[in-house]
Amino acid sequence: MLVDTNSSAVPTRDVDPIRGLCHDMRQPLAAILILAETAGGDPQRRLDLIADQAQWLARLVDDVLVDAASDDADLVDVTACAAVAVDGARPSAACRLILRSTAVVEATARPVALTRAISCLVDNAVRAAGTGGTVWVSVGAHPDGGVTVTVRDDGPGLGHVAARSSLGLSISRALVASFGGSLELRPRAAGGVVATIAVPGVRTRAVAS
């Protein structure tokens, strides 16, 4: 059993939707600024990445303004949601980001809510890992019919990250609960934290080689 030992986390009922939106907008805005200021490389690739982040910002705003009416629970590609979160974090991350998934994993969830929750956890892990650290994001299916998204970092561990990270954890917990999932945390034996999102209902298929 995973246990959340971060007593500083803001209670879910106290998470204001607008404050949560502002929190979640920081990372894609930072990515857009970094991509816009980066010299060299492939300009078209940078423009495509900026467009991806702008589209994600639009989805975030729409989700809050319409009270998630357009984000109904459906069969979701959990691997794709994790990829959006990881790709969005890469431009501003000072650590290594590794996404591990050997199959397309599908589960019943709200796609925007799930992606926001994973993004919050990845952002939290990146901050904890710091420069030169590593964050691993894994998606897996289990025989009991569940899906897990695991975010691990090799940072200083629970209770030793910036206080502002507690809002991200509370936002993630509220978003995951909105489609019947759960979020649990535990210290990582080798240092850092393991955050696990559990989503009921799964269907998998191999990724085409």
N, C-alpha and C positions, 0 to 999 in steps of 0.2 A: 504494500500500500504506500502510495506517495503521500507525503505530508507537507503541507504548506506551513513552514515555520517562520515566514516573514510577517511578524505581528504588526508591521508598520503599514500594511496594505490598506488602502481606503476601502470601506465597506461598499459592496456592489450597489446598494440602494442609494449611496451618496454620489454616484457618478453622474454628473450632468451631461446630457447628450452633446451640447454645444462645446463644453470644455473637452469632452472626449474627442469630438471632431477636430478641434484645434490641436490637440495632442497628436492625433494621427496624421494631420496635415504637415507636421514639421518635417518628417523624413522625406516624403516625395518632393517637397519644396526645396529641401537641402540638396537632393539629388539633381533637380533641375538646374539649380544655381551652379553646382559643380560641373555638370555636363556642359552648360553654356559657357563657362569660363575656361574649360580645358582646351589647350592648344595641341595640334598634331592629331594623329590618328585618322580615322575615317569620319569625315563630317556628316555623311549621310547616316552612319550608324549612331552618332551622337543625337542627330535630329530624331531618329526613330525612337531612341530611348527617352528623349524628352517628351515626345508625343505619348509614349506609353505612360509616363508618370503623370502627364496632364490629364489623360483619360481616366487614370485611377483617381486623381483628385476630384474629377467631375462625378465619378461614381460614389465617392465618399460623401460629397456634398448632397447629391440627390438622395442618398440613402437616409441621411439625417432629416432633410427638409420634408420628405414624404413619409417620415416615420417608418422607414423600412418596408413600406407597402410593396415595393418592387423587388424586395429581396426575400421572397417566400422560400421555404425549405424545398429542396429539390435534390435530385441525384447530382452530386457534384464531383468533379475530378479533384480530389484532395491534393494529388501531386502537383497539378497545375496551380492551385491556390498557393502552395508552398513555394513554387518557383517564382510566382509574382512577388511574394514577400521577400525572397532572397535576392532576386534581380533588382528590386527597388532599393535594397539596403547596400548593395555593392559599391555604388559610386562614392558614398560618404563613409564607408567602413574603413577603419585603420587596421583591421584584423583579417584573417582568412575566413571565408565563408564557404562551407561545403554542404551541398545538398545531396542526400543519399536516398535513392528510390529506384528499385529495379522493376517496378510495374506501375501501370496506371491504376491507382487505387480510388475507388468511387464510394461515396457514402452519402447519406441523406443529411443535408445541412443547408444553411443560408450562405451562398457563396461569398457575398460581400462581407458578412459578419465573420465567417471563417478566415478569410484572407486578412481582414483587419486584425483579428486575434493573433494569427501567426506573425504578422508584421510587428505587432507590439512586442511579442516575445523575442523576435529576432533583434529588434531595436534595443531592447533591454539587455540581451545577451552580448550584443556588439559593444555596448557601453561598458559592460562588466569585463569583457575580455581585454579591451584596451588595445593599444598599439602592439602588434606582434602576436596577439593572442589568436585563438581559433574558436569558431562557432560552427557546430555541426547541426544540420536540420535533417531529420529522417522521417520518412512516411512509411508506415507498415500496416498490413492487415493481419488479423489474428483468427485462429480457428473458431473462436466463440462468436464471430460475426462482427467484431469491432474494428475500428481504425484508430491508429494513434499517430499524432504528429509530435515528434520529440525535438526539442531545441536544447542543446547542451553547449556550455561554454567552459573555458578553463580560467575564468576570472577569479576574484577573491572569495566568492561564495555568498550565500544568503546573509543579509544583514550588513554587507560591506560595500554595497553599491549606492549610488546617489539616491537621496530621498525621493526625487521626482520619478524614479522608476516605479514606485508603488502605484502611481496612477495608471501606468501602462498595464500592470498586472491586474488591477481591478477592472479596467476596461476589457481586457482579454477574458476575464472570468465572466463578466456580464454578457459579452457577445457569444461566448461558447454556450452559456446556459440558455440563451435565447432559442437554440435549436436542439436542446436536450443533451448537450455534451457536458463535459466536465474538464476542469483544469487543476492539475496538482503539481506541486513542486517538491523537490528533495535535494539535499546537498549531493554533489558528485564526489565519489570517493577520492578521485585524483585531483580534486579542486574544482571550484565552480559550482554550477547549478544545472539540474536537469528539470526542464519544464515539459509536461506532457499534456497534450489535448487529446481526450478520448471522445470519439464520435461513434454512436451506435449505427449498425447497418453497413454492410460493405459488399462490394463486388470488385474483383480484380481481373486484370488481363495483362499479359506480358507486353512490355514496350517493344515495338518493332525495331529490329536491328538494322 
